[in-house]
Amino acid sequence: MLFFYTLGEIEEKEKNIDKAVFYYKKSVQTSTVNPSQKALSYLKLGEINFEMTNYPIAQAYYDSTLTTLPNDHPNYKNIVARQKTLDNLVSYLKTIKREDSLQRFAKMSDAEKAAMVEKIIKKMEEDEERAREEKERLLANAQSVGSNTNLAADPNLPMGNQNTFYFYNQNTISFGIADFGKKWGNRKNEDNWRRSNKALTIDDPNANNSTDPNKDPKDKTANKDPKKTKEYYLKNLPVTDSLLKVSNDKIIEAFYLLGTTYKEDLSNNKKSIAAFEELNSVIVRINIY
């Protein structure tokens, strides 16, 4: 039996979805003493975006779900399986985007490259500053709570009051730490802790951020973050035929796996066809050039 919706019914359905998303996000933001509720809100947001085929957004919500969802949840294994599928899909999308960006970057003039690198570094520094301010705010809150720990241990307080305040509950503190790690990553308490990868990045597996004992400690460039140097973004670019072939092979493989994942794991034939058509166009372009 086929069902047909009027334009008004479709608009009403979209409004209801938007309203549901709003309240689930509000639940995530305000849930501090009920981690199970927070996990279920993340899960619903993931499911909504999954049904809308917003797979990268769904992947982020499923990832957040598993940071708080108890492993005895009746559907835990299926949630983990879906999250792994979405993880793979997002990794293929990132590979395509990264290699395409590197190829376009390699074709730029020297002046254009310099301007792009300057823009990337500026964005990175702005992100670091925001992260620093956020960390200082969180630390200030934690120190404020720490100075009042005697209140949590006061036997004269009613039992209910000892557990309702967010920072008096060890479980909620743990989830707060997990949320911070989710947002900023696992970072040491040190200078430049807030490093992040934004926009165009070139991962160098051989990069070593440790201090060279042979370098002059007065040299201000000795401990400079390599991701804030022009050289970091200019090395390993696909500027030769052999490097360009390696980059193209990565794109081809990613598109093939993307199309296969859409079809076999997500049963989305429309997106699968689109991915394979894009793969064919990439192959034609490579053969032309």
Secondary structure, 3 states (H helix, E strand, C coil): CCCCCCHHHHHHHHHHHHHHHHHHHHHHHHCCCCHHHHHHHHHHHHHHHHHCCCHHHHHHHHHHHHHHCCCCCCCHHHHHHHHHHHHHHHHHHHHHHHHHHHHHHHCCCHHHHHHHHHHHHHHHHHHHHHHHHHHHHHHHHHHHHHCCHHHHCCCCCCHHHHHHCHHHCHHHHHHHHHHHHHHHCCCCCCCCCCCCCCCCCCCCCCCCCCCCCCCCCCCCCCCCCHHHCHHHHHCCCCCCHHHHHHHHHHHHHHHHHHHHHHHHHCCCHHHHHHHHHHHHHHHHHHHHC
